[in-house]
Amino acid sequence: MAEKATTVEEYLSALDPARRAELERIRALVKQLVPDTEETISYGMQTLKYKNRALVYYTSSKKHMSFYPSSWAIEELKDRLENYTTTAHAIQFTLATPLPDDLIRDLVRVHQREIDAGRS
């Protein structure tokens, strides 16, 4: 992407169709699970905010895509992330190894629970 996107739609429209579809799947799952989210671009990534805090970030790069649910969610569900490259804050995946719907839902639920509890 030559220019940085300022909206989620701009970001998605610049992706190849397969990657766009994958990120739209994640977007739809999170919005279904937590309907009162706000979409924005933050740190150059698609972001869904909940209670004015980032609930998840998700992005595409050259070799993989990344999902950022929170370090708490990654730590709590690390046993289910063994097949993915992870950092303290991100889970990397590809079109060949996408994140399953149930895993995305559980990661989001953990972070939502922590936000609701006031954890920062």
Number of C-alpha atoms within 10 A of each C-alpha: 8 5 8 11 17 14 16 17 13 13 20 19 11 14 15 9 11 10 19 16 14 16 21 14 13 20 18 12 17 21 15 12 14 18 11 12 20 16 18 18 20 15 8 16 22 25 24 24 19 19 12 10 14 21 25 24 24 22 19 21 11 5 8 15 19 21 23 24 24 22 16 16 21 22 13 12 15 13 9 10 15 9 12 16 11 17 11 12 16 20 21 23 19 15 12 7 11 13 20 9 13 10 13 16 16 16 25 22 18 19 22 22 12 16 17 11 9 8 9 6
